């Protein structure tokens, strides 16, 4: 394993960047916020990363206490990577970084890859920024695909690919342009609901709160 690089500065920001400042590290955290992932799944959802770099980053993150690796029981029998509690504490860091980067998003470039679940954190941020929408399981249906959110989750995954694993507290149906506008900070979730750009289904408290916005 390569020696840990350091800025050698007695500053908490510098120490944090020692651990997560390398390219790809925070995007790996973004993917692992969905829960345990196999190496092949991570590589598929991080287009552009080489296998060597991904393997190196995962080893560094495990060494730094951000992730763990474990073997699934049969019949899976594959290794998965998952965030530790300390790794999960990077969620608000990613949210703040996403908020700061809203103005940098701009129009999608021809070379830009896209996964539906990359809109999960902006939607969580949008729901949280506007307050009092409640907590619960949300299924989101986009042109690009379906994913689900755990709004207000204190432990475990905060989002995941595919339909909700149980009856969702709210169902959000919207197009990619609307989700992009939310991610860019140009449109609030409640405003999108009020103007009909987000269709809200479900009978949970969260769905009712959004419809009453």
C-alpha positions, -999 to +999 in steps of 0.1 A: +000+000+000+014+034-009+023+057+020-002+083+029+004+117+014-001+147+036-001+185+033+019+184+066-001+214+079-015+216+114-050+225+102-082+205+104-091+214+068-057+202+056-060+170+076-095+163+061-081+168+026-053+144+035-080+118+038-106+127+012-088+152-011-077+127-037-096+126-070-125+101-069-126+097-032-157+118-025-175+104-055-168+069-041-184+081-009-214+094-029-219+059-044-215+041-010-241+063+006-265+040-013-253+011+010-229-018+004-216-020-032-195-045-050-163-034-067-178-041-102-209-020-093-187+009-081-167+008-113-198+008-135-212+038-117-179+058-117-173+061-155-138+074-162-121+058-132-094+032-140-095-001-122-061+006-106-071+040-093-104+027-079-087-002-061-061+022-047-087+047-034-107+019-018-076+006+000-067+041+012-103+047+024-103+014+043-069+023+059-083+058+069-114+043+085-139+056+060-149+022+045-148-015+054-148-045+032-167-077+040-177-109+022-213-117+016-226-151+027-234-177+001-249-177-025-236-142-030-200-149-018-188-116-032-169-088-014-187-055-008-175-021+004-195+000+028-191+032+047-182+033+083-198+058+107-170+082+100-174+078+063-211+084+066-204+117+084-192+130+049-229+132+038-233+169+049-199+176+033-211+163+000-243+181+004-225+214+011-202+208-019-232+201-041-249+233-029-217+253-037-214+237-071-250+243-082-239+273-104-212+252-120-236+225-133-248+243-164-261+225-194-252+188-198-222+184-221-221+157-248-193+140-229-211+140-195-222+106-182-254+105-162-270+080-137-305+086-123-293+082-087-269+111-091-300+133-086-306+116-052-284+140-031-297+172-048-333+160-042-325+152-005-309+186-002-339+203-018-363+186+005-342+195+035-336+231+025-373+239+024-379+223+058-408+205+075-415+181+046-411+153+071-391+121+070-397+087+053-392+066+022-396+083-011-396+067-045-385+089-074-394+082-110-374+100-137-370+096-174-335+083-167-346+057-142-361+050-108-344+054-074-355+059-038-345+082-009-345+078+028-354+113+039-341+120+074-323+086+077-299+086+107-283+052+099-281+030+069-283+040+032-297+074+023-307+063-012-307+034-036-313+024-072-346+010-082-381+011-067-385+016-029-380-016-009-414-011+007-445+010+005-431+045+000-443+074+021-443+095-011-439+089-048-424+117-069-428+116-107-408+143-126-388+147-158-351+151-160-353+188-169-372+195-136-347+174-116-319+193-133-334+226-123-337+215-087-300+203-088-290+237-102-308+255-075-331+272-100-363+255-087-374+245-053-391+212-047-422+228-032-424+252-061-421+223-085-450+206-067-472+237-067-467+242-105-473+206-114-437+199-125-435+172-097-464+149-093-468+136-058-484+103-049-488+083-017-507+087+015-478+091+039-471+122+060-444+133+038-466+131+007-493+151+024-468+177+035-456+182+000-491+184-015-501+210+011-471+232+003 
